[in-house]
Amino acid sequence: MSGSLRVAKTAAAGKETILGTLFQGDIFAAPPLLGNGIAPATVTAETDVQVLTTEREVLLAAIRENPEIALRILAVFNQRLQQLHETVDGLVSQRAIVRLARFIYYFAALARYEDGR
């Protein structure tokens, strides 16, 4: 509901990879809530945050009453899948300098977004 959250994954060897940052209105932890209960990443507060939580059965009941909720969740999953596809494509088909430029651009855009709040 407010604040920012860092999403990261830690490898077995202990190396942490930051996957992104979540802001107000972003959805997280849906895979464990809707799937097998295993969170694919760790979310850590970067600022003071206020988070809205729900239980699986409450969410499923809300979706039954209002299917638009499921469409919103699917839209988020689709966006994340597209981002993953672009990342993988970039890793296997682009030169290192292009990947670096995209990385810098991403964080510059993120900084502009945070300044606009």
C-alpha positions as semicolon CSV with decimal commas, in nm:
position;residue;x (nm);y (nm);z (nm)
1;M;0,000;0,000;0,000
2;S;0,300;0,230;0,058
3;G;0,678;0,222;0,060
4;S;0,922;0,019;-0,145
5;L;1,030;-0,343;-0,124
6;R;1,343;-0,509;-0,263
7;V;1,290;-0,848;-0,429
8;A;1,594;-1,075;-0,417
9;K;1,690;-1,438;-0,453
10;T;1,979;-1,599;-0,269
11;A;2,168;-1,883;-0,437
12;A;2,277;-2,193;-0,247
13;A;2,631;-2,049;-0,243
14;G;2,499;-1,741;-0,061
15;K;2,514;-1,490;-0,348
16;E;2,216;-1,254;-0,346
17;T;2,071;-1,134;-0,676
18;I;1,839;-0,834;-0,664
19;L;1,548;-0,902;-0,898
20;G;1,376;-0,567;-0,869
21;T;1,189;-0,320;-0,655
22;L;0,819;-0,312;-0,578
23;F;0,620;0,004;-0,512
24;Q;0,269;0,103;-0,404
25;G;0,009;-0,111;-0,579
26;D;0,246;-0,388;-0,684
27;I;0,148;-0,747;-0,615
28;F;0,390;-0,993;-0,460
29;A;0,382;-1,340;-0,306
30;A;0,105;-1,453;-0,540
31;P;0,288;-1,770;-0,654
32;P;0,301;-1,918;-0,302
33;L;-0,051;-1,797;-0,229
34;L;-0,200;-1,946;-0,546
35;G;0,043;-2,231;-0,604
36;N;0,249;-2,465;-0,393
37;G;0,316;-2,235;-0,099
38;I;0,683;-2,180;-0,185
39;A;0,800;-1,822;-0,230
40;P;1,033;-1,788;-0,532
41;A;1,215;-1,488;-0,381
42;T;1,262;-1,285;-0,064
43;V;1,101;-0,943;-0,020
44;T;1,268;-0,692;0,213
45;A;1,144;-0,345;0,308
46;E;1,367;-0,066;0,174
47;T;1,157;0,205;0,341
48;D;0,874;0,213;0,591
49;V;0,603;0,003;0,426
50;Q;0,239;-0,074;0,470
51;V;0,139;-0,408;0,316
52;L;-0,206;-0,553;0,263
53;T;-0,215;-0,929;0,317
54;T;-0,478;-1,195;0,254
55;E;-0,528;-1,564;0,306
56;R;-0,567;-1,806;0,016
57;E;-0,933;-1,890;0,084
58;V;-1,028;-1,523;0,123
59;L;-0,858;-1,440;-0,209
60;L;-1,025;-1,730;-0,390
61;A;-1,367;-1,627;-0,255
62;A;-1,306;-1,269;-0,369
63;I;-1,207;-1,393;-0,717
64;R;-1,527;-1,599;-0,738
65;E;-1,730;-1,288;-0,659
66;N;-1,525;-1,056;-0,879
67;P;-1,331;-1,223;-1,164
68;E;-1,166;-0,888;-1,243
69;I;-0,930;-0,962;-0,953
70;A;-0,802;-1,271;-1,134
71;L;-0,760;-1,070;-1,455
72;R;-0,549;-0,814;-1,268
73;I;-0,329;-1,088;-1,123
74;L;-0,295;-1,249;-1,468
75;A;-0,194;-0,912;-1,615
76;V;0,081;-0,879;-1,353
77;F;0,203;-1,234;-1,422
78;N;0,199;-1,165;-1,796
79;Q;0,403;-0,847;-1,753
80;R;0,658;-1,029;-1,536
81;L;0,679;-1,315;-1,785
82;Q;0,746;-1,068;-2,067
83;Q;1,018;-0,900;-1,859
84;L;1,174;-1,239;-1,790
85;H;1,166;-1,324;-2,159
86;E;1,336;-0,994;-2,246
87;T;1,600;-1,053;-1,980
88;V;1,678;-1,405;-2,098
89;D;1,684;-1,290;-2,461
90;G;1,920;-1,010;-2,367
91;L;2,151;-1,243;-2,179
92;V;2,184;-1,488;-2,466
93;S;2,172;-1,263;-2,771
94;Q;2,306;-0,918;-2,685
95;R;2,658;-0,798;-2,639
96;A;2,774;-0,705;-2,290
97;I;2,780;-0,331;-2,372
98;V;2,414;-0,341;-2,477
99;R;2,320;-0,526;-2,155
100;L;2,510;-0,266;-1,952
101;A;2,333;0,021;-2,130
102;R;1,993;-0,139;-2,062
103;F;2,089;-0,190;-1,697
104;I;2,187;0,178;-1,660
105;Y;1,872;0,291;-1,840
106;Y;1,654;0,076;-1,612
107;F;1,799;0,225;-1,295
108;A;1,786;0,579;-1,435
109;A;1,415;0,529;-1,512
110;L;1,363;0,384;-1,165
111;A;1,529;0,689;-1,008
112;R;1,306;0,922;-1,212
113;Y;1,000;0,724;-1,098
114;E;1,103;0,749;-0,732
115;D;1,173;1,124;-0,764
116;G;0,826;1,177;-0,912
117;R;0,652;1,046;-0,604
